[in-house]
Amino acid sequence: MTVTVTETSVPGATLFRRGKVRDVYEAGEGNLVMVASDRLSAFDVVLPTPIPQKGRVLTQLSNFWFAKTAHLIPNHLVETELGHFPEPFRSTRSLDGRAVLAKKCDRVDIECVARGYVSGSAWAEYRKDGTIAGERVPKGMLESQRLDEPIFTPATKAMTGHDENISRAQLAALVGRDLARRLEDVTLALYRFAHAYALGRGLILADTKFELGFHSGTLTLIDEALTPDSSRYWDAARYRAGETPPSFDKQYVRDFLTDAGWNREPPAPALPAEVVEGTSRRYVDCYERVVGQPLP
């Protein structure tokens, strides 16, 4: 039986922050427990209908990628097995498979985005201005076309509302040239590695975003990594430049909400059962395609 978790409660623990998807608790010794719920947000509004398995996919797929990319950059993971967490967490069975014990890091308030294809907001900007993140790219490109080289398109990290794309020059002005260069280098290295790995699994990683922070002065990968919430995956066999390939993420939900005429203001409408099932299946399929094993 699949248990759906919309909001967690850990008696005896102090809630550090509750985000759109994750509940974060203080865990002592400079650590946090991060729990991925089954909440889903679209157009920056949390929907009233949860998506079964979503939180477990986000957690387990992130853990997979954190392990795969540890040679490129340290990450925030301390422990992934609930039985090794401190109390009272290890006695809270609803967290099993959807929580990690992580280092508390000083977050860099920038979304570090890598794009290998002209899609999403990049395609919208390109059609309008001939640029992506304020910088010129070749003329005559098609929607979803692969770029000659992946590009770094940072964005400011907004607590509410949409993140705002900024240029690399604006990023350097915000965080300094040295850190801006490090953020770009790490982001593109992670993207290139993950793109090559996913392609070997029959998937195209069109774009993705990372969050980075500092722990004891060391740049560290935090939050989540290469999940359907933070990345756009396509089936390589169905990919065609000039089209919008179906993706393994919540675009299915966005399309339903748009077709339903929702004005993107709270409250959001409930999702019908077929949309819930279809979205859950896409998340689980993404995990199983990438990892090559059933979701545990």
QUIDAHU-V500547 format. One record per residue. PSI is psi in degrees with one decimal (* if undefined). NEAR is the number of other C-alpha atoms within 8 Angstrom. D_LAST is the distance of its C-alpha to the last C-alpha in whole Angstrom. Layout:
PSI&NEAR&D_LAST  PSI&NEAR&D_LAST
This chain:
129.5&2&13  125.9&5&12  126.0&6&13  129.7&9&15  115.8&11&17  -32.2&8&20  133.2&7&21  157.1&8&20  123.5&4&23  97.6&8&23  129.3&5&26  -7.2&5&28  152.4&10&27  122.0&6&28  123.3&9&27  -44.0&8&28  144.3&7&27  112.9&9&26  -164.7&6&25  -36.2&8&24  -37.7&11&20  142.8&10&20  128.9&15&21  131.9&12&23  148.4&12&24  138.9&11&26  9.2&11&25  162.0&6&28  34.0&4&29  21.0&7&29  162.9&11&25  153.0&13&23  120.5&12&20  124.5&12&19  123.9&13&17  115.1&13&15  -177.3&15&16  13.9&14&16  150.1&17&20  133.9&11&21  146.8&10&24  134.3&10&27  37.5&7&30  22.5&8&29  131.6&11&29  126.9&10&26  154.2&13&26  -12.9&9&26  118.6&9&23  164.0&12&20  109.3&13&17  140.0&12&14  -12.2&13&11  -47.9&13&13  -37.4&13&13  -38.4&11&9  -47.3&14&9  -44.3&14&13  -50.2&14&11  -36.4&10&9  -39.3&13&11  -45.1&12&14  -41.0&10&13  -49.0&9&12  -35.1&10&16  -42.6&11&17  -40.8&7&17  -29.6&7&18  9.2&10&21  -22.5&9&22  -15.0&6&25  -36.6&8&26  141.4&10&26  153.3&9&25  175.6&9&22  -1.8&12&22  135.7&10&19  -44.0&8&20  141.2&10&17  -14.4&10&13  120.9&9&13  -35.5&13&14  -14.7&5&16  2.7&8&18  159.1&10&19  160.7&7&23  151.3&6&24  9.7&10&23  -41.7&11&20  -13.4&11&18  -3.7&6&20  90.4&9&18  -22.4&6&15  -14.6&5&15  -12.8&10&14  126.1&9&11  -8.3&9&8  10.8&14&11  150.3&13&14  150.8&14&15  124.1&14&19  155.0&12&21  140.0&11&25  119.3&9&27  159.7&10&29  105.3&7&32  139.3&8&30  119.4&8&32  58.1&6&33  134.7&10&32  119.6&11&30  100.4&15&30  133.4&13&29  135.6&14&29  130.3&12&30  -7.4&12&31  154.7&11&32  96.7&15&34  164.7&12&32  -136.1&6&31  -27.5&6&34  -41.2&10&35  -40.5&12&36  -44.1&9&38  -41.5&12&40  -43.2&11&41  -36.7&7&42  -46.3&6&44  -8.8&6&45  17.0&10&44  164.1&10&42  122.7&12&39  38.1&11&39  3.8&7&42  144.0&7&43  138.6&7&44  168.1&7&42  147.9&5&44  159.8&5&46  18.2&4&45  152.3&7&41  159.7&8&39  136.1&11&36  5.1&14&33  144.0&11&35  136.3&8&34  153.1&8&36  -39.5&4&37  144.1&5&36  150.4&11&33  154.7&8&34  120.5&12&34  84.3&14&34  162.2&14&34  150.4&12&34  143.8&11&35  104.9&9&32  137.9&8&33  -33.1&4&32  149.9&5&33  -177.7&6&34  141.8&7&33  150.2&8&33  123.4&8&36  139.1&9&36  162.1&12&39  166.6&11&41  -33.8&10&40  -41.3&6&44  -38.7&8&43  -45.5&12&40  -36.3&13&42  -29.4&8&44  -42.9&6&42  -5.2&8&40  149.7&9&43  -41.3&8&43  -48.2&7&41  -38.1&9&38  -42.8&12&38  -40.4&9&38  -42.3&8&35  -43.4&10&33  -46.8&10&34  -45.2&8&33  -44.6&10&30  -46.3&13&29  -35.2&12&30  -43.1&9&29  -44.5&10&25  -47.0&11&26  -43.1&9&27  -49.0&9&25  -36.8&10&22  -46.2&11&24  -41.2&8&25  -46.9&8&21  -38.1&12&20  -35.6&11&23  -16.7&7&22  9.8&9&19  17.6&10&21  148.8&13&21  125.0&11&24  98.3&14&23  -45.1&13&26  164.0&13&26  162.6&13&24  147.2&12&25  155.8&15&25  138.4&13&26  153.2&13&28  -176.3&12&29  134.9&12&31  115.7&11&30  40.0&4&33  -0.5&5&35  128.3&6&32  130.9&10&31  139.1&13&27  127.8&12&24  179.7&12&23  -103.1&7&21  168.6&11&18  120.2&13&18  41.4&14&18  169.1&11&16  -19.7&13&17  -28.1&8&19  0.6&11&21  157.4&13&21  108.0&12&23  137.9&14&21  154.0&14&23  118.4&12&23  -33.3&9&25  -21.4&5&26  2.8&7&27  132.6&9&29  127.4&8&33  142.9&9&35  -1.7&8&37  170.9&8&34  96.7&8&31  145.1&10&28  143.0&6&25  159.2&10&23  64.8&13&19  -158.5&13&20  13.2&10&22  -31.4&8&25  -40.1&11&24  -43.7&10&25  -42.7&10&28  -42.1&8&29  -46.2&9&29  -38.1&10&31  -45.6&8&33  -28.9&7&34  -8.8&6&34  15.9&6&37  138.5&10&35  7.0&4&38  18.2&7&35  144.2&7&36  148.9&5&34  150.0&6&34  152.0&11&31  156.5&8&31  153.5&7&28  139.6&8&26  161.4&6&26  -37.5&6&24  -31.2&6&24  -40.0&11&23  -48.9&13&20  -43.1&9&18  -37.6&9&19  -44.7&13&18  -42.4&12&15  -39.1&8&15  -41.5&10&16  -46.9&14&14  -41.7&12&10  -41.2&9&13  -47.3&11&14  -50.4&13&10  -32.2&11&10  -44.2&11&14  -50.5&9&14  -30.3&8&11  17.2&8&12  157.0&6&8  150.2&6&6  124.0&7&4  *&2&0
